[in-house]
Amino acid sequence: MLLPFLLRQHKVWRKCRMRIFTVAQEDDNSIQMKKDLQTFLYHLRISAEVEVVEMVENDISAFTYEKTLMMEQRSQMLKQMQLSKNEQEREVGPEPQSPSQ
C-alpha cells in the first residue's frame, strides 16, 4: 500500500484512484474484512476503494503454489545468470580502464 501512496505524491499519478484488493475464503466474514481494511486505510489517511474477492480454499492453494513455483524458478534462473556472468568475467579478466586526461 505504500508504493501506490508514494506514486500518488507525484503530479502525474496524483489524480489516479487507488483500489485495494484482498482475498478471503468463503467462510470468512468478507463484510467485516472490508470494513476493517477501510478503517485501517482511513487511519493511514489513504484514500482507496476496497474490494474483497472470495475464493475457495482449493483455488487459493493452487494459485499460491503456482506463484511460489514461478518465483523459485525465476530465482534459480537469476542465480545461474549471475554465476555465468561471474565466470565470464574471471576468464576474460578485469576490463582495462581508459587513461584519464
Secondary structure, 3 states (H helix, E strand, C coil): CHHHHHHCCCCCCCCCCCEEEEEEECCCCHHHHHHHHHHHHHHCCCCCEEEEEEECHHHHHHHHHHHHHHHHHHHHHHHHHHHHHHHHHHHHCCCCCCCCC
